[in-house]
C-alpha cells in the first residue's frame, strides 16, 4: 500500500477519492511512522540522559 502525505490524503478524503478502508489504512501507516519516530526520540533522549549522569 502506498503511503500518501497527510495533506494529499486529506484532499483525497475531501474529494471522496478514498474508501473508508483505504483512509483507515493510510491513517494507520501514518500512526506507525509517528510511533517509530517517537520511539527513536525516546531512545536518543534516554541515551543523552544516561550520558549526562556519568559526568555528574
Protein Blocks (a to p, Z undefined) as FASTA:
>chain_A
ZZddfklmmmmmmnopacfklmmmmmmmmmmmmmmmmmmmmmmmmmmmmmmmmmZZ
